[in-house]
Amino acid sequence: ANSAVFIIWQGSNGFEPWVMAYELAPRITSTRGGTWSLGKPYNPEDVWTADISPTGWQAALKGYDFVLIGKADDVFWDRFGQLFENPEKARDKYLFKVINKTGKLNLVSVAAAP
């Protein structure tokens, strides 16, 4: 219950990530004053997507234990895939542990219990 979770939901106006944050309570999530959609805005009205670099996201993830991906598109994977262990296989996963060893951040898939 003490884990912090960064939620990714590309192109969302917030409904889905806020429902997810409610389900994850009392865990802290990125919806509290943060963002859930990363990269270039999807259209001129998109005020929810944060135009953040991979380096910027690495810095933001330092306070989080997990990344939960509800929806990620090719734009997300092209820009941030390098932060994931086995990026080509990561696209099929949804929960990642934030590992920070000697200043190098890596997102490692968490296997689901059988």
Secondary structure, 3 states (H helix, E strand, C coil): CCCEEEEEECCCCCHHHHHHHHHHCCCEECCCCCCCEECCCCCCCCCCEECCCHHHHHHHHCCCCEEEEEECCHHHHHHHHHHECCHHHHCCCCEEEEEEECCEEEEEECCCCC
